Amino acid sequence: MVLDARNHDPAQEAAAEQVLLARFDTYYLDIIHWFFQTTLPDSTPSKILDVGCGTGHLLEACDRSLNTTIAPSFYGIDLSQYLIENARKRFPIYQFEAGDATRMPYPDETFDLVYVAAVLAHVPSAIDILKEMVRVTKVGGKIAVLDQDFETAVLYPGDKQLTRSVLNAAADYWSDGWMGRKLPSILKSLGLTDITVDARVRVDRHFDKPFFERIRNWVVESGFPSDQADQWFVELCQQASVDEFLFTRNWYAVAGIK
Ligand SMILES: C[S@@+](CC[C@H](N)C(=O)[O-])C[C@H]1O[C@@H](n2cnc3c(N)ncnc32)[C@H](O)[C@@H]1O
């Protein structure tokens, strides 16, 4: 599905869009507000780009977070033509482009603020995307990144060893399950200055069975023994209905100046 950017089958894009939309109704809006609050204090950008913009909702959240009298112009780019067509219908006041963020159709030094949220950990081209983001940002402009670090996942209940093994295999299924912790160092290596780092823990107390079934499938696809993955999943389903369930992950908001 588009969500993990490995499979761009158009038939699955509607399902991927539903997953993206559903999370705005749960934890994600809160994370997004925190991301903009922590990365945009006192910012007054006039031209803003959302890279891997998906449904377009982050542009609206950014628009609302900015405290400026001059109306900025907002742009979004995403690989998925399907998501972009729907984003255009949803938010006709923003300018959307279907395209690859490793080769963006904008001239050098176009934007005052360029951000990317929940994309880089999923894609093999993270560094190329960030280099393009630096290219299209004005000197003195800001680049901001939001991403999670899946290897910070904490899960209860479950057998300790088996749970550790499954969660580590799940982190390795991602293009980079360590993206969150690496962001400050990556932004520095790209020449950005005044780097800020903030982190937030996402807390789930509700057992989302389909999500954990997806984790079971990810790890088996990556070569983890299916009998052990099945044992983990079956035991988790049983125990989560008895014990108090807890699943947490760290999200990182990192920004720098070009
Ligand atoms: C998990 S979604 C996140 C969407 C949105 N940023 C959000 O936070 O809701 C990842 C998005 O990155 C897009 N994407 C992946 N690789 C891309 C690339 N090379 N160029 C542009 N978009 C890309 C996908 O199409 C998908 O919409």
Ligand as a Chemical Component Dictionary entry (heavy atoms), coordinates in Angstrom:
data_LIG
# 
_chem_comp.id                   LIG 
_chem_comp.type                 NON-POLYMER 
_chem_comp.pdbx_formal_charge   0 
_chem_comp.three_letter_code    LIG 
# 
loop_
_chem_comp_atom.comp_id 
_chem_comp_atom.atom_id 
_chem_comp_atom.alt_atom_id 
_chem_comp_atom.type_symbol 
_chem_comp_atom.charge 
_chem_comp_atom.model_Cartn_x 
_chem_comp_atom.model_Cartn_y 
_chem_comp_atom.model_Cartn_z 
_chem_comp_atom.pdbx_ordinal 
LIG C1  C1  C 0  2.436  7.467  5.436  1  
LIG S1  S1  S 1  1.982  8.540  4.128  2  
LIG C2  C2  C 0  2.048  10.131 4.952  3  
LIG C3  C3  C 0  1.211  11.167 4.261  4  
LIG C4  C4  C 0  1.184  12.537 4.977  5  
LIG N1  N1  N 0  2.495  13.147 5.016  6  
LIG C5  C5  C 0  0.657  12.392 6.370  7  
LIG O1  O1  O 0  1.437  12.567 7.314  8  
LIG O2  O2  O -1 -0.524 12.075 6.521  9  
LIG C6  C6  C 0  3.416  8.586  3.099  10 
LIG C7  C7  C 0  3.211  9.388  1.821  11 
LIG O3  O3  O 0  4.448  9.560  1.155  12 
LIG C8  C8  C 0  4.201  9.489  -0.237 13 
LIG N2  N2  N 0  5.493  9.211  -0.889 14 
LIG C9  C9  C 0  6.271  8.115  -0.745 15 
LIG N3  N3  N 0  7.379  8.230  -1.501 16 
LIG C10 C10 C 0  7.307  9.438  -2.123 17 
LIG C11 C11 C 0  8.136  10.132 -3.051 18 
LIG N4  N4  N 0  9.301  9.603  -3.472 19 
LIG N5  N5  N 0  7.738  11.325 -3.504 20 
LIG C12 C12 C 0  6.559  11.884 -3.070 21 
LIG N6  N6  N 0  5.739  11.265 -2.198 22 
LIG C13 C13 C 0  6.111  10.058 -1.728 23 
LIG C14 C14 C 0  3.183  8.389  -0.358 24 
LIG O4  O4  O 0  2.506  8.423  -1.600 25 
LIG C15 C15 C 0  2.274  8.697  0.827  26 
LIG O5  O5  O 0  1.224  9.571  0.488  27 
# 
loop_
_chem_comp_bond.comp_id 
_chem_comp_bond.atom_id_1 
_chem_comp_bond.atom_id_2 
_chem_comp_bond.value_order 
_chem_comp_bond.pdbx_ordinal 
LIG C1  S1  SING 1  
LIG S1  C2  SING 2  
LIG S1  C6  SING 3  
LIG C2  C3  SING 4  
LIG C3  C4  SING 5  
LIG C4  N1  SING 6  
LIG C4  C5  SING 7  
LIG C5  O1  DOUB 8  
LIG C5  O2  SING 9  
LIG C6  C7  SING 10 
LIG C7  O3  SING 11 
LIG C7  C15 SING 12 
LIG O3  C8  SING 13 
LIG C8  N2  SING 14 
LIG C8  C14 SING 15 
LIG N2  C9  SING 16 
LIG N2  C13 SING 17 
LIG C9  N3  DOUB 18 
LIG N3  C10 SING 19 
LIG C10 C11 SING 20 
LIG C10 C13 DOUB 21 
LIG C11 N4  SING 22 
LIG C11 N5  DOUB 23 
LIG N5  C12 SING 24 
LIG C12 N6  DOUB 25 
LIG N6  C13 SING 26 
LIG C14 O4  SING 27 
LIG C14 C15 SING 28 
LIG C15 O5  SING 29 
# 
